Amino acid sequence: MITFRSNCPLSRILDIIGDKWTLLVLREIVAFQKHTFKEIALMPEHIATNILTDRLNKLVQEGLITKSKSETNKLIYYYYPTVKAKDLLPAVMAMREWSEKYLFENDEKPAFIGLP
């Protein structure tokens, strides 16, 4: 488990999901239902494979996703969100709404991310 920098709730969540990639990896798993490394690696933001490996391991360690080996191919693992990850959805949706309100021009259309 992670060692937190402080007792501040915002600091603690940022210790887990506050880097450039973690929420985008979760988006691929939760919203786009991509469950293999290969599928997740195809995200439009072009994540490096070593970074993806690190973030998937971190998400498993923090209990936000599970990792299970394919029954038919020993080289393939499947990643699924846990209840802990799904409980983040309201906060992520609030961030999405804020972003759409303040970070897009009037004629610019945000990408659909597969969440309500």
C-alpha positions, -999 to +999 in steps of 0.1 A: +000+000+000+010+036-005+025+058+021+005+090+022+022+124+024-003+139+048-037+135+065-054+158+039-081+138+020-073+157-013-036+150-009-043+113-003-064+108-033-039+127-054-012+103-041-032+075-058-048+090-089-031+124-093-005+116-119-010+122-157-021+086-165-039+068-138-074+082-144-070+077-181-061+040-176-092+037-153-113+054-180-103+027-205-112-001-181-144+014-167-159+035-194-146+018-226-146-017-211-111-025-223-097-053-202-064-065-217-031-047-217-031-046-255-066-030-256-058-004-229-024+004-246-044+017-277-058+047-258-058+079-279-033+096-255-005+071-266+007+058-232+041+042-232+040+005-223+063+008-193+041+036-179+010+015-185+025-015-167+034+007-138-001+022-136-019-011-139+003-025-111-004+005-089-042+002-095-041-035-086-020-027-055-045+000-044-075-023-049-090-002-078-088-030-103-083-068-103-059-087-125-067-123-136-048-146-160-066-158-191-076-195-190-067-200-226-035-179-230-010-176-201+004-144-216-029-125-213-042-109-182-076-093-177-082-061-157-116-053-141-127-024-119-135-031-083-163-014-063-136+010-050-130+021-086-167+024-094-172+045-063-149+071-079-174+076-108-193+106-092-160+124-085-148+117-120-181+128-135-179+161-116-144+167-130-156+159-165-185+184-161-161+211-148-137+205-177-165+207-202-177+240-186-143+257-183-118+241-206-136+240-240-144+267-265-180+273-274-177+256-308-155+227-294-172+194-287-158+172-259-151+135-267-177+111-254-161+090-226-188+064-222-201+075-188-234+090-180 
